[in-house]
Amino acid sequence: TWIITCIYLQLLLFNPLVKTKGICRNRVTDDVKDVTKLVANLPKDYKIALKYVPGMDVLPSHCWISVMVEQLSVSLTDLLDKFSNISEGLSNYSIIDKLVKIVDDLVECMEEHSFENVKKSPKSPELRHFTPEEFFRIFNRSIDALKDLETVASKSSECAVSSTLGPKKDSRVSVTKPFMLPPVAASSLRNDSSSSNRKASNPIGDSNLQWAAMALPAFFSLVIGFAFGALYWK
């Protein structure tokens, strides 16, 4: 009947949108919310080494995400190793360990799926040193980009940038004062840093786009279904 035809058309039109967008979203757990706590625990003058893609703040995310997620894994693993030698920093070790697992799962997700629109930036990543707040702004932006990464390219964008910019402001990692970190652990990290010398997004707009993507296929399938129904009754 025309009702069954309408249902099948809706499934055919709607399912590709579900399967191609946010395919790695389920790899991101609520542990990412502990980033603010971790930033507050680290000395503000501590530096975290990271190979950073120049201009990632102005480039589309598909131009740098594959490189940045791998480099974040390397930097977080290195930070985890440093905390393993500080007995007083066990709470921080636990947070970093969970973040490492999230990033490693995202790397695995990207390897498991073929992303047509993921490209390599024309510029090689550069080793830089960021403060904890700067580092985790980059971390949050990369996580947000991966959560909405599509397997099929929506539109082509050139991976070119005219200038090199630093990380943008991210209120999720802003802190006013440190807490929890014992003095011994803070001292150890400061000594280490001195020797090694560290999106904002629009949730309302994203939500509107998602609803539009859901409503349009349903509307068109309904119209086509009624058309088939009319022909059937004739």
Stockholm file with secondary structure:
# STOCKHOLM 1.0

chainA/1-234         TWIITCIYLQLLLFNPLVKTKGICRNRVTDDVKDVTKLVANLPKDYKIALKYVPGMDVLPSHCWISVMVEQLSVSLTDLLDKFSNISEGLSNYSIIDKLVKIVDDLVECMEEHSFENVKKSPKSPELRHFTPEEFFRIFNRSIDALKDLETVASKSSECAVSSTLGPKKDSRVSVTKPFMLPPVAASSLRNDSSSSNRKASNPIGDSNLQWAAMALPAFFSLVIGFAFGALYWK
#=GR chainA/1-234 SS CHHHHHHHHHHHHHHHHHHHBSTTGGGCCGGGGGHHHHHHHSCTTCCEEEEECTTTTTSCGGGTHHHHHHHHHHHHHHHHHHHHTCGGGHHHHHHHHHHHHHHHHHHHHHHHSCCTTCCCCSSCCEEEEECHHHHHHHHHHHHHHHHTCBSSCSSCCCCCCSSCCCCCCCGGGCCSSCCSCCHHHHHHHHHHHHHHCCCCCCHHHHHHHHHHHHHHHHHHHHHHHHHHHHHHHC
#=GC SS_cons         CHHHHHHHHHHHHHHHHHHHBSTTGGGCCGGGGGHHHHHHHSCTTCCEEEEECTTTTTSCGGGTHHHHHHHHHHHHHHHHHHHHTCGGGHHHHHHHHHHHHHHHHHHHHHHHSCCTTCCCCSSCCEEEEECHHHHHHHHHHHHHHHHTCBSSCSSCCCCCCSSCCCCCCCGGGCCSSCCSCCHHHHHHHHHHHHHHCCCCCCHHHHHHHHHHHHHHHHHHHHHHHHHHHHHHHC
//
